[in-house]
Amino acid sequence: MVSVGIGYADAEEAGTSGFGAQMKVDPTNRTDDLIRAARFLFHSKWNGHAVRNISVRVNRISQASSMQLSLFESAEKGEANVLLDQTIDKIRQLYGYKAIVRGYSKEKSATQLIVPDWLVGIMDKDIEMRLGIKSMLSQYDHYFTRAPHPRYWLVVVDNHFEDCYSFFIYMQRFKAKLIKSYEIACFKRDKGQYEHFLSFLKQHSNLNIEYRNTRHLIHPDSDILEDLIHGYNHL
């Protein structure tokens, strides 16, 4: 899942403070795929007004165990692009993040190079959390339209299946049975990060919050110690 949050420089002129958008992408570990998705989301929603800030977030992250082949790209080219990304990562690990950057980072208006190498590791987690919170609030504002008839509420899930916390906004129209849900945040199970996200959400919203925990679905009952029908006895 790739999400973007956009904040406009002049909210009054634009008629809104910004927007949030998200889309599912095929499993990938390629930088270009993520950039392409973020650009698509931006251009599909942007109304042409001046932008003050942009946040990009990805979730459902896991260790790469296989490579997804594309119908529009040869296997050789796909492997070459993956190898290129891996090589760039190794160079940065050895010589610092700024050892190799994209060409547009050298342009006059670029901001990627203003952070010194020694600060990158220190700031990464804090910046990632701040951007994640900003994206969550942007997504919330996008889906909470404050229409008079729908009922809105928030759902926070401690997801033990995917080892993450997920935040949703739910909506149900008056007298309708259909309930719609939209994910506004998802991140790895970290109690400190969870408390920060929840605190900012409570400050930003007065909606009721429903808490869910999937732990009982992972291990719903006590261990089976004896099953004589299937020939098992561990007493």
C-alpha positions in Angstrom: 0.0 0.0 0.0 1.3 3.4 -1.0 -0.2 6.6 0.5 0.4 10.3 -0.1 -0.6 13.3 2.0 -0.6 16.8 0.4 -0.9 20.1 2.2 -1.7 23.2 0.3 0.2 26.5 0.9 -3.1 28.6 0.8 -6.0 26.5 2.1 -8.5 29.3 1.8 -7.7 29.8 -1.9 -7.7 26.1 -2.6 -10.9 25.5 -0.7 -9.3 22.7 1.3 -6.2 22.2 3.5 -5.0 19.4 1.2 -5.8 15.8 0.4 -4.8 12.2 1.0 -4.9 9.2 -1.3 -3.8 5.6 -1.3 -3.6 2.7 -3.6 -2.5 -1.0 -3.5 0.5 -2.0 -5.5 1.8 -5.4 -6.5 4.5 -6.8 -4.2 7.7 -5.0 -5.0 11.1 -4.0 -3.6 11.9 -1.6 -6.4 12.2 2.2 -5.8 10.8 3.1 -9.2 7.6 1.2 -8.6 6.9 3.2 -5.4 7.9 6.5 -7.0 5.5 5.7 -9.9 2.6 5.0 -7.6 3.2 8.2 -5.5 3.4 10.3 -8.7 0.2 8.8 -10.0 -1.7 9.5 -6.7 -0.4 13.1 -6.7 -1.4 13.9 -10.3 -4.8 12.2 -10.1 -5.9 14.4 -7.1 -3.9 17.6 -7.4 -6.0 20.6 -8.4 -3.1 22.8 -9.5 -2.7 24.9 -6.3 0.6 25.6 -4.6 1.8 22.8 -2.4 3.4 23.4 1.0 4.2 19.8 2.0 4.1 16.3 0.7 4.3 13.0 2.7 4.6 9.6 1.2 4.0 6.4 3.2 4.2 2.7 2.5 3.0 -0.2 4.6 2.5 -3.9 4.6 6.3 -4.2 4.5 8.0 -7.6 4.7 11.3 -9.3 3.9 11.6 -10.1 0.1 11.4 -13.8 -0.5 10.6 -13.8 -4.2 10.5 -11.5 -7.2 7.3 -10.4 -8.9 7.6 -10.7 -12.7 5.9 -8.1 -14.9 4.0 -8.8 -18.1 5.3 -5.4 -19.5 9.0 -6.0 -18.7 11.4 -8.8 -19.6 12.7 -11.0 -16.7 16.3 -9.9 -17.5 15.5 -6.2 -17.2 13.5 -6.8 -14.0 16.5 -8.6 -12.4 18.8 -5.9 -13.6 16.7 -3.1 -11.9 16.5 -5.1 -8.7 20.3 -5.6 -8.7 20.7 -1.8 -9.3 18.6 -1.0 -6.3 20.6 -3.5 -4.1 23.9 -2.0 -5.3 22.7 1.5 -4.5 21.8 0.3 -1.0 25.2 -1.3 -0.4 27.0 1.9 -1.6 25.0 4.0 0.8 25.7 1.6 3.7 29.4 1.8 3.1 29.8 5.5 2.2 26.7 7.3 3.5 23.3 8.1 2.1 24.6 11.0 0.0 27.2 8.9 -1.8 24.7 8.2 -4.6 21.5 10.1 -5.3 19.1 10.7 -8.1 19.9 13.3 -10.7 16.9 15.6 -9.8 18.4 15.9 -6.3 21.1 18.0 -7.8 18.6 20.6 -9.1 18.5 24.0 -7.5 15.0 23.5 -5.9 15.9 20.0 -4.5 15.8 19.5 -0.7 17.1 15.9 -0.4 20.7 17.0 0.3 20.2 19.4 3.1 20.4 16.6 5.8 24.0 15.7 6.8 25.0 12.0 6.7 25.5 11.8 10.4 21.9 12.9 11.0 20.2 10.5 8.6 20.1 7.5 11.0 19.1 9.6 14.0 16.3 11.4 12.2 14.9 8.6 10.1 12.6 7.1 12.8 11.4 10.5 14.1 10.8 11.9 10.6 9.1 8.7 9.5 6.7 8.9 12.5 5.9 12.6 11.9 5.2 12.0 8.3 3.1 9.0 9.1 1.0 11.1 11.6 0.6 13.9 9.1 -0.5 11.4 6.4 -3.0 9.8 8.8 -4.6 13.2 9.7 -4.7 14.1 6.0 -6.4 10.8 5.2 -8.8 11.4 8.0 -9.8 14.8 6.7 -10.2 13.4 3.2 -12.7 10.7 4.3 -14.4 12.5 7.1 -16.6 14.8 4.9 -18.9 15.8 7.8 -21.9 15.1 5.6 -25.1 15.4 7.7 -26.6 11.9 7.3 -23.7 9.4 7.5 -22.5 8.1 10.9 -18.7 8.1 11.4 -16.5 6.3 13.9 -12.9 5.2 14.3 -11.6 1.6 14.6 -8.1 0.8 15.9 -6.9 -2.7 15.3 -4.0 -4.5 17.1 -3.3 -6.8 14.2 -1.4 -9.9 15.3 -1.7 -11.6 11.9 0.5 -9.0 10.2 2.3 -7.7 13.3 1.0 -4.1 12.9 -1.4 -1.5 14.1 -4.1 -0.3 11.7 -6.3 2.8 12.1 -9.6 3.0 10.1 -12.4 5.4 9.7 -15.8 3.8 9.3 -18.9 5.3 7.6 -22.5 4.2 7.5 -25.2 6.2 5.8 -28.6 6.7 7.6 -30.8 3.6 7.4 -28.3 1.8 5.2 -26.9 -1.6 6.0 -23.6 -1.2 4.1 -20.7 0.0 6.2 -17.6 1.4 4.5 -14.2 1.4 6.0 -11.0 3.3 5.0 -7.5 2.7 6.3 -5.9 5.9 7.4 -2.7 4.5 9.0 -0.8 1.3 9.4 2.6 0.7 11.0 4.6 -2.0 12.6 3.6 -3.0 16.2 5.5 -0.5 18.3 3.8 0.6 21.5 5.5 4.0 21.7 4.6 4.8 18.1 1.1 3.5 18.7 0.6 5.9 21.6 1.9 8.9 19.6 -0.4 8.1 16.6 -3.4 7.6 18.9 -2.7 10.8 20.9 -2.6 13.0 17.8 -5.7 11.3 16.4 -7.6 12.0 19.6 -6.5 15.7 19.5 -7.7 15.9 15.9 -11.0 14.1 16.1 -13.9 13.8 18.5 -15.3 10.6 16.9 -15.8 7.5 19.0 -13.0 5.0 18.9 -13.6 1.2 18.8 -10.6 -0.9 19.8 -10.0 -4.4 18.4 -7.4 -7.0 19.1 -6.8 -10.1 17.0 -4.7 -12.0 19.5 -7.5 -14.3 20.4 -7.8 -15.3 16.7 -4.1 -16.3 16.7 -4.3 -18.5 19.7 -8.1 -18.9 20.5 -7.9 -21.6 23.2 -5.6 -23.7 25.4 -3.2 -26.2 23.8 -4.6 -29.7 23.1 -2.8 -32.1 25.3 -4.9 -35.3 24.6 -6.7 -36.4 21.5 -7.4 -40.1 21.7 -9.4 -40.1 18.5 -6.3 -39.1 16.5 -3.9 -41.1 18.7 -2.3 -38.1 20.5 -1.5 -38.2 24.2 1.0 -35.8 25.7 -0.1 -35.9 29.4 
